[in-house]
């Protein structure tokens, strides 16, 4: 795997999620990768947790057959938005589960949720306020096409 191959996968996830009007109506602060801007209160959070590749049999050492990435993808809602967070997480799942991504340089072989995330977090400033985190961990399996570098 070449350093940064997962960037195209992350970009495809962000494009899929941010391009959905129904999801953006629920989470109008948009899609954020690894960290959100201060002041956001209703957002989609995306973070790469791990990436692993598999060598292509008989190919040069730098050539990989597949790249498997695991992402956290969740709705994060400030305040009493539990129902909104659950509704947004369901929309995220509908957009991702078994729906191949269009990824520059790769063919998407599979995408599936592997774990559910359902957490309530106390606000750091005001313990009477909660953040709802609802979503999942998604496994994305891709293979390079047209001379891709994985």
Buried (B, 14 or more C-beta within 10 A) or exposed (E): BEEEBBEBBBBBBBBBBBEBEEBBEBBEBBBBBEEBEEEBBBBBBBBBEEBEBBBBEEEEEEBBEBBBBBBBBBBBBBEEBBEBBBBBBBBBBEBBEEEBBEBEBBBBEEBBBEEEBBEEEEEEEEEEEBBBBBBBBBBBBBBBEEEBBB
